Amino acid sequence: MRRHLATSRAWLGVLLKDLPRYLPALVRNDSAYLALCNRNERLQAAPDGSGYRCDWRWTADLHAPKLMPWLGRWLMQRALQDHPVRMQSAPTQTELAPQVSFIIGHRGDARLPLLLKTVQSIAGQQGVAIECIVVEQDSESRLAKQLPDWVRLVHTPPPVGEMPYCRSWAFNVGAKHAHGELLVLHDNDMLVPIDYAALSLQRMREGSELINLKRFICYLDTDRTEALCRGQAGLIECPPEVIMQNAEGGGSIVIARDAFERIGGMDESFIGWGGEDNEFWERAQTLKVWPYGCLPLVHLWHAAQPGKQSQENPTLTLLRTKMGVSPLARIEQLKAMGSGADSGPSGWKGQ
């Protein structure tokens, strides 16, 4: 009975308080939809009105689209209308030196279809010269014949076969191989719109060193993801299961190459899943930050990493310890330690 009453109240709240906000924003021809958030949340507008910063600490899912999935579908379609995702086999600008370097870490076969779709969306970038580096962290390379010719593969076997995946090490290795002045530290399951690299580069040219243009991350479910990867559906036919806001350090991080080096890169002591993006994001706040999101990204479904969010996860325990040290002190420690060696992560002690 209590659950039924709570559900009824939730539906009534969406009907009376959310629909009057959502519908006018979605039918307008401008970017008013970017200001949609939950009723208890507050956004800060960019000085030039181009996007919004979430004025709270953690990620949050939009509530109304969960109860009314058609709202989520409409919001995703509206955002992709302004900022489409274009799948291409190769970039259009291949004769120029890369200005933006996408770096992706990868291991195993499970996410290979997601990686290939992600690379196709990166190839669709417009108005900027790009490169894509995939750092394969596996004992034996499985990607040598799988990736398009324009993608650069860097194979880094772990020091020992049983070493858990180290996302930080993959990004640091990729940064050593990158030619672009702007780095995109990108996950292998995230589709980007055609203007992601160009708008990020524009913000860097204006003086920002850390750029977060992610306003909405649209999560597809397993069926829609599989259909998209098989070429049996386009994004318009793939409504999101969840729409996330405020994904600051997760999924995709854009940072000037010299700034990445100046704050010590990623912390390679995070061996295993979780924590490294939060730690990096805090250190990166010492830079000139553009925090105003305006773009939709699309997250492809995959099974959750076992124990990633568990309080017993050793990387989360490490994160809590790291956060007890000031960001500036951690920067100096990492710069003194060095990173990005092909032989293995600096934080590996053979545990």
C-alpha positions as CSV (number, residue, x, y, z in Angstrom):
1,M,0.0,0.0,0.0
2,R,2.8,2.4,0.9
3,R,4.7,1.6,-2.2
4,H,1.5,2.2,-4.3
5,L,1.0,5.6,-2.6
6,A,4.6,6.6,-3.2
7,T,4.4,5.7,-6.9
8,S,1.1,7.6,-7.2
9,R,2.7,10.7,-5.6
10,A,5.7,10.4,-7.9
11,W,3.5,10.2,-11.0
12,L,1.4,13.2,-9.8
13,G,4.6,15.2,-9.2
14,V,5.8,14.5,-12.7
15,L,2.4,15.4,-14.2
16,L,1.9,18.6,-12.2
17,K,5.5,19.9,-11.8
18,D,7.8,18.3,-14.5
19,L,5.7,18.2,-17.6
20,P,5.0,22.0,-17.5
21,R,8.8,22.4,-17.5
22,Y,9.7,19.7,-20.0
23,L,7.2,20.3,-22.8
24,P,7.9,24.0,-23.5
25,A,11.6,23.4,-23.4
26,L,11.4,20.5,-25.8
27,V,9.2,22.2,-28.4
28,R,11.2,25.3,-28.6
29,N,13.8,25.8,-31.4
30,D,16.6,27.0,-29.1
31,S,18.6,25.2,-26.4
32,A,16.2,25.6,-23.6
33,Y,16.2,21.8,-23.0
34,L,19.7,22.1,-21.7
35,A,18.3,23.7,-18.5
36,L,16.1,20.7,-17.7
37,C,17.1,19.1,-14.3
38,N,15.3,17.6,-11.3
39,R,13.1,19.8,-9.2
40,N,15.5,19.9,-6.2
41,E,18.6,20.7,-8.3
42,R,20.2,24.0,-9.4
43,L,22.2,24.8,-12.5
44,Q,24.6,27.6,-13.1
45,A,24.5,29.1,-16.6
46,A,27.7,29.7,-18.6
47,P,28.8,33.4,-18.9
48,D,28.0,33.2,-22.6
49,G,24.8,31.2,-22.2
50,S,26.1,28.2,-24.1
51,G,25.7,25.6,-21.4
52,Y,25.2,24.8,-17.7
53,R,27.1,23.6,-14.7
54,C,25.4,21.3,-12.2
55,D,25.5,22.9,-8.8
56,W,25.8,19.7,-6.8
57,R,28.6,17.2,-6.2
58,W,27.6,13.8,-7.5
59,T,26.0,12.4,-10.7
60,A,22.2,12.4,-10.9
61,D,19.7,10.7,-13.2
62,L,16.8,12.7,-14.5
63,H,13.7,11.6,-12.6
64,A,10.8,12.4,-15.0
65,P,12.1,10.4,-18.0
66,K,12.3,7.3,-15.7
67,L,8.6,7.5,-15.1
68,M,7.8,8.6,-18.6
69,P,10.3,7.1,-21.0
70,W,8.9,9.0,-23.9
71,L,10.2,12.2,-22.3
72,G,13.7,10.7,-22.2
73,R,13.4,9.7,-25.9
74,W,12.2,13.1,-26.9
75,L,15.0,14.9,-24.9
76,M,17.7,12.6,-26.4
77,Q,16.4,13.2,-29.9
78,R,16.2,16.9,-29.3
79,A,19.8,17.0,-28.1
80,L,21.0,14.8,-31.0
81,Q,19.2,17.1,-33.4
82,D,21.5,20.0,-32.4
83,H,24.5,17.8,-31.9
84,P,24.3,14.6,-34.0
85,V,26.4,11.5,-33.7
86,R,27.8,10.5,-37.0
87,M,29.3,7.1,-37.6
88,Q,32.2,7.1,-40.2
89,S,34.8,4.5,-41.1
90,A,37.5,7.2,-41.1
91,P,37.9,10.9,-40.4
92,T,37.5,13.4,-43.2
93,Q,40.6,15.4,-42.3
94,T,43.5,13.0,-42.5
95,E,46.1,15.2,-44.2
96,L,46.6,17.6,-41.3
97,A,48.6,17.1,-38.1
98,P,46.2,16.1,-35.3
99,Q,45.0,18.9,-33.0
100,V,43.0,16.6,-30.7
101,S,44.0,13.1,-29.6
102,F,41.4,10.7,-28.4
103,I,42.9,8.1,-26.1
104,I,41.0,4.9,-25.2
105,G,42.1,2.1,-22.9
106,H,40.8,-1.4,-23.7
107,R,41.1,-5.0,-22.5
108,G,39.5,-8.3,-23.7
109,D,36.8,-9.2,-26.2
110,A,33.6,-8.3,-24.2
111,R,33.5,-4.7,-25.1
112,L,35.0,-5.0,-28.6
113,P,31.7,-4.1,-30.4
114,L,31.3,-1.1,-28.2
115,L,34.9,0.0,-28.9
116,L,34.3,-0.2,-32.7
117,K,31.1,1.9,-32.5
118,T,32.9,4.4,-30.3
119,V,35.7,4.7,-32.8
120,Q,33.2,5.3,-35.6
121,S,31.7,8.2,-33.7
122,I,35.1,9.7,-33.1
123,A,35.8,9.4,-36.9
124,G,32.7,11.5,-37.4
125,Q,34.2,14.6,-35.8
126,Q,33.9,17.7,-37.9
127,G,36.0,20.9,-38.2
128,V,39.1,19.6,-36.5
129,A,42.0,17.3,-37.2
130,I,42.0,14.3,-34.8
131,E,43.8,11.1,-34.1
132,C,42.6,8.1,-32.0
133,I,45.0,5.9,-29.9
134,V,43.8,2.7,-28.4
135,V,46.0,1.3,-25.6
136,E,45.4,-2.4,-25.4
137,Q,46.3,-3.6,-21.9
138,D,46.3,-7.4,-22.4
139,S,48.9,-10.2,-22.3
140,E,48.2,-10.9,-26.0
141,S,47.0,-8.4,-28.5
142,R,43.4,-9.2,-29.8
143,L,42.9,-5.9,-31.6
144,A,45.7,-5.9,-34.3
145,K,43.2,-7.0,-37.0
146,Q,40.1,-5.5,-35.6
147,L,40.7,-1.8,-35.6
148,P,40.4,0.6,-38.7
149,D,43.7,1.5,-40.2
150,W,43.5,5.1,-39.1
151,V,43.4,4.1,-35.4
152,R,46.8,3.7,-33.7
153,L,47.1,0.6,-31.5
154,V,49.6,0.6,-28.6
155,H,49.9,-2.8,-27.0
156,T,51.1,-2.8,-23.4
157,P,51.2,-6.3,-21.8
158,P,50.8,-6.1,-18.0
159,P,53.9,-7.0,-15.9
160,V,52.0,-10.1,-14.9
161,G,49.0,-11.7,-16.5
162,E,46.8,-11.5,-13.4
163,M,47.2,-7.8,-12.9
164,P,43.8,-6.1,-12.8
165,Y,43.1,-3.5,-15.4
166,C,44.7,-0.1,-14.8
167,R,42.8,2.7,-16.5
168,S,45.2,5.3,-15.4
169,W,48.2,3.5,-16.9
170,A,46.4,3.2,-20.2
171,F,45.7,6.9,-20.4
172,N,49.2,7.9,-19.3
173,V,50.7,5.6,-22.0
174,G,48.4,7.0,-24.6
175,A,49.3,10.6,-23.6
176,K,53.0,9.7,-24.2
177,H,52.2,8.6,-27.8
178,A,49.7,11.5,-28.5
179,H,50.5,14.3,-31.0
180,G,47.5,16.5,-30.3
181,E,47.7,19.6,-28.1
182,L,44.3,18.6,-26.6
183,L,43.8,15.1,-25.0
184,V,40.4,13.4,-24.7
185,L,40.7,10.6,-22.1
186,H,37.8,8.5,-23.4
187,D,36.0,5.3,-22.4
188,N,35.5,2.5,-24.9
189,D,31.7,2.6,-24.6
190,M,30.8,6.3,-25.2
191,L,29.5,7.8,-28.5
192,V,30.3,11.4,-29.1
193,P,28.6,14.1,-31.2
194,I,30.3,15.5,-34.3
195,D,31.2,18.8,-32.6
196,Y,32.7,17.4,-29.4
197,A,36.4,17.8,-30.4
198,A,35.9,21.2,-32.2
199,L,34.0,22.8,-29.3
200,S,36.5,21.5,-26.8
201,L,39.4,22.9,-28.9
202,Q,37.6,26.2,-29.1
203,R,37.4,26.4,-25.3
204,M,41.0,25.6,-25.0
205,R,41.9,28.4,-27.5
206,E,39.9,30.7,-25.3
207,G,42.1,29.9,-22.3
208,S,40.6,26.8,-20.6
209,E,42.8,23.9,-19.7
210,L,40.2,21.4,-18.5
211,I,36.9,21.3,-20.5
212,N,33.7,19.4,-19.5
213,L,31.1,19.8,-22.2
214,K,29.0,16.8,-21.1
215,R,25.5,17.9,-20.2
216,F,23.5,14.7,-20.7
217,I,24.8,11.1,-20.9
218,C,22.1,8.9,-22.4
219,Y,22.4,5.3,-21.3
220,L,21.1,2.7,-23.7
221,D,19.8,-0.7,-22.5
222,T,21.2,-4.0,-23.6
223,D,18.7,-4.6,-26.4
224,R,19.2,-1.2,-28.0
225,T,22.9,-1.4,-27.7
226,E,23.0,-4.8,-29.4
227,A,20.8,-3.6,-32.2
228,L,22.9,-0.5,-32.7
229,C,26.1,-2.6,-32.8
230,R,24.6,-5.0,-35.3
231,G,23.6,-2.1,-37.5
232,Q,19.9,-2.9,-37.1
233,A,19.0,0.4,-35.5
234,G,20.0,4.0,-35.5
235,L,20.2,6.2,-32.4
236,I,16.8,7.7,-33.2
237,E,15.3,4.2,-32.7
238,C,17.2,3.7,-29.4
239,P,15.5,5.6,-26.6
240,P,17.6,5.9,-23.4
241,E,17.1,3.8,-20.3
242,V,18.6,6.6,-18.1
243,I,19.8,10.1,-18.7
244,M,22.6,11.1,-16.4
245,Q,23.8,14.6,-15.4
246,N,27.0,15.9,-13.8
247,A,29.4,13.2,-15.0
248,E,32.5,15.4,-14.3
249,G,35.5,13.1,-14.4
250,G,33.7,10.0,-15.7
251,G,33.4,8.7,-19.3
252,S,35.4,11.3,-21.1
253,I,37.8,14.0,-19.9
254,V,39.2,16.7,-22.1
255,I,42.4,18.4,-21.0
256,A,45.2,20.4,-22.6
257,R,48.3,18.2,-23.1
258,D,50.7,20.5,-21.2
259,A,48.2,20.8,-18.3
260,F,47.9,17.0,-18.1
261,E,51.6,16.8,-17.7
262,R,51.7,19.7,-15.3
263,I,49.3,18.0,-12.8
264,G,51.1,14.7,-12.9
265,G,48.9,12.8,-15.3
266,M,46.6,10.0,-14.0
267,D,47.5,8.2,-10.7
268,E,48.7,4.7,-11.6
269,S,48.4,3.4,-8.1
270,F,44.7,2.8,-8.9
271,I,45.0,-0.8,-10.0
272,G,41.5,-2.1,-10.6
273,W,38.2,-0.5,-11.3
274,G,37.0,2.8,-9.8
275,G,38.3,5.9,-8.0
276,E,41.0,7.1,-10.4
277,D,38.6,9.5,-12.2
278,N,37.5,11.2,-9.0
279,E,41.1,11.6,-7.8
280,F,42.2,13.0,-11.1
281,W,39.2,15.4,-11.3
282,E,40.1,16.9,-7.9
283,R,43.7,17.6,-9.0
284,A,42.5,19.0,-12.3
285,Q,40.5,21.6,-10.4
286,T,43.8,23.5,-9.9
287,L,43.6,24.3,-13.6
288,K,41.5,26.8,-15.6
289,V,38.3,24.9,-15.9
290,W,35.3,25.2,-18.3
291,P,32.6,23.3,-16.5
292,Y,29.5,24.2,-18.5
293,G,27.9,21.3,-20.3
294,C,26.0,21.6,-23.6
295,L,26.5,18.2,-25.4
296,P,24.8,14.8,-25.3
297,L,26.9,11.7,-25.2
298,V,25.5,8.2,-25.6
299,H,26.7,5.4,-23.3
300,L,26.5,1.8,-24.7
301,W,25.4,-0.9,-22.4
302,H,27.7,-3.4,-20.8
303,A,27.7,-5.5,-17.6
304,A,28.8,-3.7,-14.5
305,Q,32.3,-4.4,-13.2
306,P,31.9,-6.8,-10.2
307,G,32.4,-5.0,-6.9
308,K,33.3,-1.6,-8.5
309,Q,31.0,0.4,-6.1
310,S,31.5,-1.9,-3.1
311,Q,32.8,-0.2,0.0
312,E,35.3,-3.0,0.2
313,N,36.7,-2.2,-3.2
314,P,40.4,-1.5,-2.6
315,T,40.5,1.3,-5.2
316,L,37.7,3.1,-3.3
317,T,39.6,2.6,-0.1
318,L,42.7,4.1,-1.8
319,L,40.6,7.0,-3.0
320,R,39.5,7.9,0.5
321,T,43.2,7.8,1.6
322,K,44.3,10.0,-1.3
323,M,41.6,12.6,-0.6
324,G,43.1,13.1,2.8
325,V,46.2,14.6,1.0
326,S,46.0,18.0,-0.7
327,P,45.7,18.1,-4.5
328,L,48.9,20.2,-4.8
329,A,50.9,17.7,-2.7
330,R,49.6,14.8,-4.7
331,I,50.6,16.6,-7.9
332,E,54.2,16.9,-6.7
333,Q,54.3,13.3,-5.6
334,L,53.1,12.1,-9.0
335,K,55.5,14.3,-11.0
336,A,58.4,13.0,-8.9
337,M,57.2,9.4,-9.5
338,G,56.9,9.4,-13.3
339,S,54.2,7.6,-15.3
340,G,53.3,6.2,-18.7
341,A,56.1,3.6,-19.0
342,D,55.3,0.8,-21.4
343,S,56.7,-1.8,-18.9
344,G,53.9,-1.3,-16.4
345,P,52.2,1.1,-14.0
346,S,54.2,2.9,-11.4
347,G,51.7,1.9,-8.7
348,W,52.2,-1.9,-9.4
349,K,53.8,-3.7,-6.5
350,G,53.0,-7.2,-7.5
351,Q,50.1,-7.5,-5.2
